[in-house]
């Protein structure tokens, strides 16, 4: 195999769009541009609506704003290399830039999992201990949860670029996607990479797996509490407050499971399958999350419609 190019500070990798469809990359960029535009506008609108409406300065919506910030960060982490590849055919990326990108991609990804867990805790307290809701989820507690979410994700991902830098890269320098991912870079190493592999597995188990189990546990308790309510109308109202959160949890974790299944059981399938699954995992949640909350949550829907209504009125005055 040809050794990778080097710029003096480390290996230079080559990004991949859709193999065999290079001539159509300009056309393929159109849906990707639409996805990024919707993600940025949608999550930006959610943040503006929550910030400008005092009635939304409640724990549930504070956590939603954290989710919107996380989704914005995830979208902006992949945007430069994806659009650079499709628009300008920029394929080479040096190790330092690649390391920074994979750090932010994985940090925001794990951060999203943590925020979804915090939102599950919010729903659990609201339904199972409604009288203590405001006393448990105070402003200081919300700040501590936000800092813990950011610190947890940053600390667990921080060692990975440093560990990758210690390895030698003497295999093909061709990555599998239009952005850098930890496992994708790791497989190009010709050094003993067991430390990174074990560390990566421990990170996944201690974040995505633990978070998903705790979210599941919280909903088991929520269901037990709600089913004990005598009034059918009250049960429906309680369940209805969880619909949006359940949707975004499924939107996040189903692609995660799909990516894991493809890597484990479909290693020899078409590269396009792997590329599409990774794109769905990283690009779809930031697009769908603001749509789900805008449609299913009445205060957010009113705020969004009000914001666009004011803008339209101002334009025609």
Residue pairs with C-beta under 8 A, 6 or more apart in sequence:
1 170
1 171
1 172
2 172
2 173
3 169
3 170
3 173
4 11
4 12
4 13
4 169
4 170
4 171
4 172
4 173
4 188
5 11
5 12
5 92
5 173
6 12
7 94
9 94
9 95
9 96
10 94
10 95
10 96
10 165
11 94
11 95
11 169
11 173
11 188
12 92
12 93
12 94
12 95
12 173
13 92
13 93
13 94
13 95
13 98
13 173
13 174
13 175
13 180
13 185
13 188
14 91
14 92
14 93
14 173
14 174
14 175
15 81
15 85
15 90
15 91
15 92
15 93
15 175
15 177
15 178
15 179
16 91
16 174
16 175
16 176
16 177
16 178
16 271
16 275
17 25
17 28
17 85
17 86
17 178
18 24
18 25
18 28
18 272
18 275
19 271
19 272
21 28
25 85
25 86
25 89
26 86
26 87
28 86
29 83
29 86
29 87
32 82
32 83
32 86
32 283
33 83
35 283
35 287
36 75
36 79
36 82
36 83
36 283
38 287
39 71
39 72
39 75
39 283
39 286
39 287
39 290
40 72
40 75
40 76
42 286
42 287
42 289
42 290
42 291
42 294
43 68
43 69
43 71
43 72
43 75
43 286
43 289
43 290
44 68
44 72
45 290
45 294
45 304
45 307
46 64
46 65
46 68
46 290
46 293
46 294
46 300
46 304
47 65
47 68
47 69
47 72
48 307
49 56
49 300
49 303
49 304
49 307
50 56
50 57
50 61
50 62
50 64
50 65
50 68
50 300
50 303
51 65
52 303
52 307
53 299
53 303
55 299
56 299
56 300
56 303
59 122
59 133
59 137
59 142
60 119
60 122
60 123
60 126
61 299
61 300
62 142
63 115
63 118
63 119
63 122
63 142
64 119
64 293
64 300
66 115
66 118
66 146
66 149
67 112
67 115
67 116
67 119
67 248
67 289
68 289
68 290
70 108
70 111
70 112
70 115
71 112
71 285
71 286
71 289
71 290
72 286
73 104
73 107
73 108
73 111
74 105
74 108
74 109
74 112
74 282
74 285
74 286
75 283
75 286
77 101
77 104
77 105
77 108
77 179
78 101
78 105
78 178
78 179
78 282
78 283
80 101
81 90
81 93
81 101
81 178
81 179
81 180
82 178
82 179
84 90
85 91
85 178
86 178
93 101
93 180
95 164
95 165
98 180
98 185
99 161
99 164
99 165
99 180
100 161
101 179
101 180
102 160
102 161
102 179
102 180
102 181
102 182
102 185
103 157
103 158
103 160
103 161
105 179
105 180
105 181
105 282
106 157
106 160
106 181
106 182
107 153
107 154
107 157
108 153
109 282
110 152
110 153
110 156
110 157
110 203
110 207
110 208
111 149
111 150
111 153
112 252
112 285
113 207
113 208
113 211
113 212
113 252
114 148
114 149
114 152
114 153
114 207
114 211
115 149
116 211
116 215
116 245
116 248
116 249
116 252
117 211
117 214
117 215
118 145
118 149
119 245
119 248
120 214
120 215
120 218
120 219
120 245
120 249
121 218
122 137
123 218
123 222
123 241
123 242
123 245
124 218
124 221
124 222
125 132
125 133
125 136
125 137
126 133
126 241
127 222
127 225
127 226
127 238
127 241
127 242
128 221
128 222
128 225
129 136
152 207
153 207
156 203
156 206
156 207
157 203
159 199
160 182
160 196
160 199
160 200
163 195
163 196
163 199
164 182
164 185
164 186
164 189
164 196
166 191
167 186
167 189
167 190
167 191
167 193
167 196
168 189
168 190
168 191
169 188
169 189
169 190
170 190
171 188
171 189
171 190
172 188
173 188
174 188
175 184
175 185
175 188
176 184
176 271
176 274
176 275
176 278
177 184
177 275
177 278
177 279
178 275
179 282
181 278
182 196
182 200
183 200
183 263
186 193
186 196
186 197
186 200
208 253
208 256
212 253
215 249
219 242
219 246
222 238
222 242
225 238
226 235
226 238
226 239
227 235
229 235
229 238
243 296
244 292
244 293
244 296
244 297
247 292
247 296
248 285
248 288
248 289
248 292
248 293
251 284
251 285
251 288
251 289
251 292
252 285
255 277
255 280
255 281
255 284
255 285
256 281
258 277
258 280
258 281
259 277
259 278
259 281
262 269
262 273
262 274
262 277
263 274
266 273
266 274
293 300
294 300
294 301
294 304
295 301
